[in-house]
Amino acid sequence: MDVQAIEEHKKAGFGACSGTFLVLFCKNVVTGQQIAELWYKVWPNKFFKKNQNMNNYDVVVIGAGAAGMMCAIEAGRRGRSVLVLEHNKSVGEKIRISGGGRCNFTNIEVSHKNFVGANPKFVLSALSQFAPKDMIALVDEHNITWQQRELGQLFCDQSARQIIDMLLSLMSQFGVVVKTNVEVRSIGKRDDGFFVASAKENITCSSLVVACGGKSIPKMGASNFGYKVGEQFGLNILATRPGLVPLTFDPDFLARTAPLAGIGIKAQVTHKKTSFTEALLFTHRGLSGPAILQISSYWREGDEIEIDLLPGIESFEQLKEARNTHAKQEVLTFLSTIFPKKLAQMLVGDNGGKLGDMSNKKLQIIGEAINSWRIKPTGSEGYRTAEVTLGGVDTKHINPKTMEAKDVPDLYFIGEVVDVTGWLGGYNFQWAWSSGFAAGQKV
Ligand SMILES: Cc1cc2nc3c(=O)[nH]c(=O)nc-3n(C[C@H](O)[C@H](O)[C@H](O)COP(=O)(O)OP(=O)(O)OC[C@H]3O[C@@H](n4cnc5c(N)ncnc54)[C@H](O)[C@@H]3O)c2cc1C
């Protein structure tokens, strides 16, 4: 509860009662939320009377991201009165910056295998209700042209803005009310639904949808409000951590790889039993690119990752063969036909010389540097640059068909706030569309 709301409570003339609560509140014995709930229970009329802007909706959605807007559209399509509250000044900020401004809005093939979380199969019901083909049909219907890039990733031909405009236009078509610059500060339960308090107004609704996203990129509006609501209603919140994020490395590693900044190659990056074969980029901060972002969702502090710079080729065998066929060639010259020269130099290290003069041992050392380069990241760049947040509302507490909290009727959690995190490649938006759609059929 904010200072303004406390002031209003005081003014309302409940001196002794609110004074007591205020003291307890200041001592953290009761929360602002508990005060608001009690107030609402005892004096429901007074709770709202002082607020000129009190409104009632069938559905309130907190967060105008991909999931929240899709849910609002579907609920509006069913004739429900829907209000979407967003604390940013515009809707769909993450859509706008996604996919380098072209929004990788889905992937041609999406299964539970593309998701990380305590129970990846949780996604199956929502995905079956609104699949990639349904998103493609929607985008086609709105004349948004798209292109398929590698690994089945679908991007807008022109701009991510087109996706936001499509969602805005559908919300308007179905009478959804969207209010931006409105931060939801507290939620309370009432007999026939919820009340929602923002800095500007109090609202009641029958169904409440939490679509607040995760903690990634705080400067774009990310908040932990969704997790707090989950906790408030007794749902388990699984530990959160940044995902799809560049990893960081120690100064020695950075000094060794600094000359390679700008080089990009296709590599296989492995953590335990999980591997991705995608682009790997050397940067002035170490390693990045899709292969590193993907593995970052699996990597844990203290673990090593293994990089194969020539996936599918046994380099030791290849080098032995080259020793027979190109005995007079320098190993560096040979490797420079395969890799950019600076990378070849790093791989050869102190083991240079003519191929014909090289022992099996030396060739094996170089072969291992190529096929199983083991490195230990020191950390990640964190939520500042992470594309997603791992963990979140435990799926055990959510009905996978409707996204409704199992023990709290009419409370829904959708999108990234739930413990469902997709790989890089359009999977996260597909989860947002599918979970939003599923909830939209029930709210
Ligand atoms: C740089 C970047 C690029 C990405 N590119 C892709 C891509 O190309 N393809 C892909 O599939 N995924 C991509 N992602 C991931 C994708 O953006 C997210 O998974 C997706 O946006 C999650 O949708 P959401 O609706 O659950 O949450 P969000 O999009 O985060 O929406 C949540 C909304 O809730 C609002 N909010 C939070 N708290 C409150 C509050 N208390 N009151 C009111 N409003 C509140 C936030 O401001 C936000 O607008 C990218 C992410 C980033 C950061």
The ligand as a Gaussian input file, in Angstrom:
#p B3LYP/6-31G(d) Opt

LIG

0 1
 C       15.668000      -8.457000     -26.002000
 C       14.668000      -9.583000     -26.038000
 C       14.377000     -10.198000     -27.243000
 C       13.471000     -11.267000     -27.278000
 N       13.195000     -11.841000     -28.491000
 C       12.327000     -12.871000     -28.545000
 C       11.960000     -13.437000     -29.795000
 O       12.336000     -12.946000     -30.872000
 N       11.124000     -14.528000     -29.782000
 C       10.616000     -15.050000     -28.608000
 O        9.878000     -16.030000     -28.654000
 N       10.900000     -14.483000     -27.414000
 C       11.727000     -13.404000     -27.360000
 N       11.995000     -12.821000     -26.147000
 C       11.308000     -13.332000     -24.943000
 C        9.889000     -12.751000     -24.926000
 O        9.969000     -11.357000     -25.119000
 C        9.193000     -13.046000     -23.603000
 O        9.241000     -14.412000     -23.324000
 C        7.713000     -12.603000     -23.688000
 O        7.682000     -11.225000     -23.942000
 C        6.973000     -12.922000     -22.399000
 O        5.667000     -12.399000     -22.535000
 P        4.784000     -12.065000     -21.252000
 O        3.555000     -11.449000     -21.787000
 O        4.692000     -13.232000     -20.377000
 O        5.658000     -10.992000     -20.445000
 P        6.116000      -9.512000     -20.848000
 O        6.228000      -9.368000     -22.313000
 O        7.334000      -9.257000     -20.037000
 O        4.906000      -8.605000     -20.366000
 C        4.650000      -8.358000     -18.996000
 C        4.113000      -6.967000     -18.869000
 O        3.674000      -6.735000     -17.540000
 C        3.993000      -5.414000     -17.174000
 N        3.989000      -5.326000     -15.718000
 C        4.821000      -5.932000     -14.841000
 N        4.470000      -5.623000     -13.577000
 C        3.387000      -4.815000     -13.652000
 C        2.562000      -4.172000     -12.679000
 N        2.774000      -4.313000     -11.369000
 N        1.527000      -3.396000     -13.109000
 C        1.282000      -3.231000     -14.435000
 N        2.043000      -3.824000     -15.395000
 C        3.069000      -4.608000     -15.007000
 C        5.355000      -5.196000     -17.826000
 O        5.657000      -3.834000     -17.996000
 C        5.170000      -5.909000     -19.164000
 O        4.706000      -5.065000     -20.176000
 C       12.865000     -11.729000     -26.093000
 C       13.130000     -11.082000     -24.881000
 C       14.011000     -10.012000     -24.856000
 C       14.262000      -9.328000     -23.546000

